C-alpha cells in the first residue's frame, strides 16, 4: 500500500496557500531588487533589475525573430483510457484509510 496525498481539485486550502505564496514571491522579488545603500551611484546601484530586464529583452527578441515561426509546443499523446481515469479521480477521489 502506498501513502498518497490527495488534495483534490476543490481543496479549501489550495487557493489561499497559493495566493500567499504568490504575494510573498512578488514581495521578496521587489525587495531584493531595491538599492541597498543611498545615495545611489554607479558603485552602489543594484544591477539585478538591469540583468533581469536584459534577459527578458533577449527572450522576447528570440521569440519575435525566430521561435514563433517554428515552435509549436509539446506533443500530447494521450489515449482515452487515461482520460477516463482522470475523470474518475475528479468525480470520485479515492478515500484511503476510511
MOSUL-V227917 format. One record per residue. N is the residue number from 1. PSI is psi as a letter, one per 40 degrees, with the letter a starting at -180 (* if undefined). D_CENTER is the distance of its C-alpha to the mean C-alpha in Angstrom with 1 decimal. Layout:
BEGIN
((N PSI D_CENTER) (N PSI D_CENTER))
END
This chain:
BEGIN
((1 h 31.7) (2 i 28.0) (3 h 26.2) (4 i 23.2) (5 h 21.0) (6 h 20.3) (7 d 18.5) (8 i 19.1) (9 d 17.6) (10 f 19.6) (11 h 19.1) (12 e 20.1) (13 e 18.0) (14 d 14.5) (15 d 14.1) (16 d 15.8) (17 d 13.9) (18 d 10.5) (19 d 12.2) (20 d 13.8) (21 d 10.8) (22 d 9.3) (23 d 12.9) (24 d 13.5) (25 d 10.7) (26 d 12.2) (27 d 15.6) (28 d 15.6) (29 d 14.2) (30 d 17.2) (31 d 19.6) (32 e 19.2) (33 e 19.8) (34 i 23.0) (35 i 26.3) (36 d 27.8) (37 h 31.4) (38 i 33.4) (39 i 35.2) (40 h 32.7) (41 a 34.3) (42 d 33.3) (43 d 33.6) (44 e 31.5) (45 h 28.8) (46 h 25.2) (47 e 24.1) (48 d 20.4) (49 d 19.8) (50 d 22.2) (51 d 20.5) (52 d 17.0) (53 d 18.7) (54 d 20.7) (55 d 17.8) (56 d 16.1) (57 d 19.7) (58 d 20.3) (59 d 17.2) (60 d 18.3) (61 d 21.8) (62 d 21.1) (63 d 19.5) (64 d 22.4) (65 d 25.1) (66 d 24.3) (67 d 21.2) (68 e 21.5) (69 d 24.8) (70 e 24.0) (71 h 20.4) (72 e 20.4) (73 i 17.1) (74 i 17.3) (75 h 20.4) (76 h 20.3) (77 g 23.3) (78 h 23.6) (79 i 27.0) (80 d 28.1) (81 d 28.5) (82 d 24.8) (83 d 24.3) (84 d 27.2) (85 d 25.7) (86 d 22.4) (87 d 24.5) (88 d 26.7) (89 d 24.0) (90 d 22.6) (91 d 26.1) (92 g 27.6) (93 i 25.4) (94 i 27.4) (95 g 29.1) (96 h 29.7) (97 e 32.5) (98 * 33.9))
END
